[in-house]
């Protein structure tokens, strides 16, 4: 009986006091929010996941012609801590922090452009929520464009994360810095050298981001349906869907997105990491994406393709959960 009373009280409000339609943001302000809030969320997420990412790259980049240096993620953690200390797990984080800001802001920016593309195509009315298949598409759209931003940053990151090894003269050389890697790549391979491994990044991001956004939206929708149990009126259901999910449900949705992103297209990331950790310069011919993948498959099979996957999926759960929670929270509570 409470709902009719509320509706009746609204009916007698003076026109000037009635709530108006929500303020519509301009495309420019939407873009600023995507870039600013996506950058903040990405940087925080990168601090959470970076030590695990370092271990993942070291596991992925072990040479084929030598015995495996690490028996698994825990052994890699142990050896890395013994050799470089805890700070060694954060070696080269400056470039990834920039990359995380660019990646996350680009993902949300291009995902919104993907939504605008779907609306302009006429497949869905502007005032309607996009169906789940369209949201999987906008994720792939976002990842495809973001891959071109990410490849140079990940190339620098991967070259720094590989541990220092002894050369033929027995000397252990100092780990490279960000400026030295950039200088060497440009000197030996030119500007195009920074996009070595682009195919791997493209496949990982286009497919992975379809799953990242798709699983997040799918899980979110399932939680809303679950929360609507016992609610019978459409008005109450519509009101519920304007509210944010409880934090634990937001975390589960974000975590499921991160785990699916990393697991489904992990082989593409493994091949990309191997390509990007090869030595700069020299006379050796660089393998293409498919050549590198064939060599890895011949040497180690499917297990080699997923080397380091467990720790990657593990670290992606809290990282992705925080990214979505921070981004959505800032968008909801601090609109520009």
C-alpha positions in Angstrom: 0.0 0.0 0.0 3.0 2.3 0.4 3.6 2.8 -3.4 0.3 4.5 -4.2 0.8 7.0 -1.3 4.2 7.9 -2.7 2.8 8.4 -6.2 0.0 10.5 -4.9 2.3 12.8 -3.0 4.3 13.3 -6.1 1.2 14.3 -8.1 0.5 17.3 -5.9 4.0 18.7 -6.0 4.3 22.1 -7.7 5.7 21.8 -11.2 8.9 23.7 -10.2 9.7 21.2 -7.5 9.2 18.0 -9.6 12.4 16.2 -10.4 13.5 16.8 -13.9 15.2 14.4 -16.3 18.8 13.4 -15.5 21.4 15.8 -16.8 22.8 14.7 -20.1 26.6 14.8 -20.4 28.3 16.0 -23.5 30.5 13.6 -25.5 33.5 15.7 -24.5 32.8 15.3 -20.7 32.2 11.5 -21.2 35.6 11.3 -22.8 37.3 13.2 -20.0 35.7 10.9 -17.4 36.7 7.8 -19.4 40.3 9.0 -19.6 40.6 10.4 -16.0 38.8 7.7 -14.1 40.1 4.9 -16.3 43.7 6.1 -15.7 43.2 6.1 -11.9 41.6 2.7 -11.9 44.3 1.3 -14.1 47.2 2.6 -12.0 45.8 1.1 -8.8 45.1 -2.2 -10.6 48.7 -2.3 -11.9 50.2 -1.9 -8.4 48.2 -4.9 -7.3 49.1 -7.2 -10.2 52.6 -6.2 -11.2 54.7 -8.6 -9.1 52.5 -11.5 -10.5 52.9 -10.1 -14.1 56.7 -10.1 -13.6 56.6 -13.8 -12.7 54.3 -14.5 -15.6 56.7 -12.9 -18.1 59.7 -14.8 -16.7 57.9 -18.1 -16.9 56.7 -17.3 -20.5 60.1 -16.2 -21.8 62.2 -19.2 -20.8 64.3 -20.3 -23.9 63.4 -23.5 -25.7 67.0 -24.7 -26.2 67.9 -24.6 -22.4 66.5 -26.5 -19.4 63.6 -24.6 -17.7 65.0 -22.2 -15.2 61.8 -22.2 -13.1 59.7 -25.2 -12.1 56.6 -23.1 -11.6 55.3 -19.8 -10.3 56.3 -20.4 -6.6 59.8 -21.3 -7.7 60.0 -18.3 -9.9 58.9 -16.1 -7.0 61.5 -17.7 -4.7 64.3 -17.3 -7.2 63.3 -13.7 -8.1 63.2 -12.7 -4.4 66.6 -14.3 -3.7 68.2 -12.7 -6.7 66.7 -9.2 -6.8 64.7 -8.8 -3.6 61.1 -7.6 -3.4 61.8 -4.5 -5.4 63.0 -6.6 -8.3 59.4 -7.8 -8.8 58.5 -4.1 -9.4 61.4 -3.6 -11.8 60.3 -1.4 -14.8 57.0 -0.5 -13.3 57.2 3.1 -14.5 56.4 2.2 -18.1 53.6 -0.2 -17.1 52.0 2.5 -14.9 51.9 4.7 -17.9 50.7 1.8 -19.9 48.0 0.9 -17.3 46.7 4.4 -17.4 46.6 4.4 -21.2 45.2 0.9 -21.4 42.4 1.2 -19.0 41.4 4.7 -20.1 41.5 3.6 -23.7 39.5 0.5 -23.0 36.6 2.5 -21.4 36.9 5.3 -24.0 36.8 2.9 -27.0 34.1 0.8 -25.4 31.9 3.8 -25.2 32.7 4.6 -28.8 31.7 1.1 -29.6 28.3 1.6 -27.9 27.8 4.8 -29.9 28.6 2.9 -33.1 25.9 0.3 -32.3 23.4 3.0 -31.5 24.2 4.9 -34.7 23.9 1.7 -36.8 20.2 1.6 -35.8 20.5 -1.9 -34.3 19.3 -0.5 -30.9 17.4 2.6 -29.9 19.4 5.2 -28.1 17.1 5.1 -25.1 17.4 1.4 -24.6 20.1 -0.6 -22.9 22.3 -2.7 -25.2 21.7 -6.4 -25.3 24.4 -8.7 -24.1 25.7 -9.7 -27.5 26.2 -6.0 -28.4 28.2 -5.5 -25.2 30.5 -8.4 -26.1 30.9 -6.7 -29.5 31.7 -3.3 -27.9 34.4 -5.1 -25.8 36.0 -6.5 -28.9 35.8 -3.1 -30.6 37.5 -1.5 -27.6 40.3 -4.2 -27.4 41.1 -4.0 -31.1 41.8 -0.3 -31.0 43.5 -0.4 -27.6 46.0 -3.0 -28.8 47.8 -0.4 -31.0 48.3 1.7 -27.9 49.5 -1.2 -25.8 52.1 -3.0 -27.9 55.0 -0.5 -27.6 54.4 -0.2 -23.8 54.3 -3.9 -23.3 57.4 -4.4 -25.5 59.4 -2.1 -23.2 57.9 -3.8 -20.1 58.7 -7.3 -21.2 62.3 -6.5 -22.0 62.8 -5.0 -18.6 61.1 -7.8 -16.6 63.3 -10.6 -18.0 66.0 -11.3 -15.4 69.7 -10.4 -16.1 71.7 -13.4 -17.4 75.4 -14.0 -17.8 76.9 -13.4 -21.2 79.5 -15.5 -23.0 82.3 -13.6 -21.2 80.8 -14.6 -17.8 79.7 -11.1 -16.9 76.2 -10.5 -15.5 75.0 -7.3 -17.1 72.9 -4.7 -15.3 69.2 -4.9 -16.0 68.1 -2.5 -18.7 66.2 0.7 -17.9 63.2 2.2 -19.7 65.3 4.8 -21.6 67.9 2.3 -22.6 65.4 -0.2 -24.0 63.6 2.6 -25.9 67.0 3.8 -27.3 68.1 0.3 -28.3 64.9 -0.6 -30.0 64.8 2.7 -32.0 68.5 2.4 -32.9 68.3 -1.2 -34.3 64.7 -1.5 -35.5 63.3 2.0 -35.9 59.8 3.2 -34.9 58.2 0.0 -36.4 60.2 -2.1 -33.9 58.0 -0.9 -31.0 55.1 -2.8 -32.6 56.9 -6.1 -32.7 54.3 -8.6 -31.4 51.3 -6.5 -32.5 49.4 -9.5 -33.7 49.6 -11.2 -30.3 48.4 -8.1 -28.6 45.6 -7.6 -31.1 44.3 -11.2 -30.7 44.6 -11.0 -26.9 42.9 -7.6 -26.6 40.1 -8.1 -29.2 39.1 -11.5 -27.9 40.0 -10.9 -24.3 38.2 -7.6 -24.0 35.1 -9.0 -25.5 35.2 -11.5 -22.6 36.3 -8.8 -20.1 33.3 -6.4 -20.8 31.0 -9.3 -21.7 31.5 -11.4 -18.6 31.3 -8.3 -16.4 28.0 -7.2 -17.9 26.6 -10.7 -18.0 27.5 -11.3 -14.3 26.1 -7.9 -13.4 22.8 -8.6 -15.1 22.5 -12.0 -13.4 23.0 -10.3 -10.0 20.3 -7.8 -10.8 17.9 -10.6 -11.7 18.9 -12.5 -8.5 18.4 -9.3 -6.4 14.9 -8.9 -7.9 13.6 -12.0 -6.3 10.5 -11.1 -4.3 10.0 -7.8 -6.2 6.7 -7.9 -8.2 6.2 -4.5 -9.7 8.1 -3.3 -12.7 8.6 0.2 -11.1 10.4 -1.3 -8.2 12.6 -3.4 -10.5 13.4 -0.4 -12.6 14.3 1.5 -9.5 16.6 -1.3 -8.3 18.5 -1.3 -11.6 19.4 2.3 -11.2 21.2 1.5 -7.9 24.7 0.2 -7.7 25.1 -3.5 -6.8 26.5 -4.3 -3.4 30.3 -4.1 -3.3 30.8 -7.9 -3.0 28.7 -8.4 -6.2 30.6 -5.7 -8.0 33.8 -7.5 -7.0 32.6 -10.9 -8.2 31.5 -9.4 -11.6 34.9 -7.6 -12.0 36.9 -10.7 -10.9 35.0 -13.0 -13.3 35.8 -10.5 -16.1 39.5 -10.5 -15.4 39.8 -14.3 -15.1 38.0 -14.9 -18.4 40.0 -12.2 -20.2 43.3 -13.8 -19.2 42.4 -17.5 -19.5 40.6 -17.6 -22.9 43.4 -15.9 -25.0 46.4 -16.6 -22.9 48.3 -18.4 -25.7 48.3 -15.2 -27.7 49.9 -13.4 -24.8 52.5 -16.1 -24.3 53.6 -15.9 -27.9 53.7 -12.1 -27.8 55.8 -12.2 -24.6 58.3 -14.5 -26.3 58.5 -12.3 -29.3 59.0 -9.1 -27.2 61.7 -10.6 -25.0 64.1 -11.5 -27.9 67.3 -9.6 -28.0 67.4 -6.3 -29.8 69.8 -6.0 -32.7 72.0 -8.9 -33.9 71.7 -10.9 -37.1 69.1 -13.4 -36.0 65.8 -13.3 -37.9 62.8 -12.4 -35.8 60.0 -14.9 -35.9 56.5 -13.8 -36.9 53.6 -14.5 -34.6 52.7 -17.7 -36.3 56.3 -18.9 -36.6 56.8 -18.3 -32.9 53.6 -20.1 -32.0 54.5 -23.1 -34.2 58.0 -23.3 -32.6 56.5 -23.2 -29.1 53.8 -25.8 -29.9 56.5 -28.1 -31.4 58.7 -27.8 -28.3 56.2 -27.7 -25.4 52.7 -28.3 -26.8 49.6 -26.9 -25.2 51.3 -26.8 -21.8 53.9 -24.4 -23.1 51.2 -22.1 -24.4 49.6 -21.8 -21.0 52.9 -21.5 -19.0 52.3 -18.9 -16.3 48.5 -18.9 -16.8 47.6 -20.0 -13.3 49.3 -17.0 -11.6 48.0 -14.7 -14.3 44.4 -15.7 -13.7 44.9 -15.5 -10.0 46.3 -12.0 -10.0 43.7 -10.8 -12.5 40.8 -11.4 -10.1 41.5 -8.7 -7.5 43.0 -6.4 -10.1 40.1 -6.5 -12.4 37.6 -6.3 -9.5 39.3 -3.1 -8.2 39.5 -1.6 -11.7 35.7 -1.9 -12.3 34.8 -0.9 -8.7 36.9 2.2 -8.8 35.9 3.3 -12.3 32.2 2.7 -11.8 32.3 4.3 -8.3 34.0 7.4 -9.6 31.6 7.7 -12.6 28.6 7.3 -10.3 29.7 9.5 -7.3 32.1 12.1 -8.9 30.5 13.0 -12.3 32.3 15.9 -14.0 
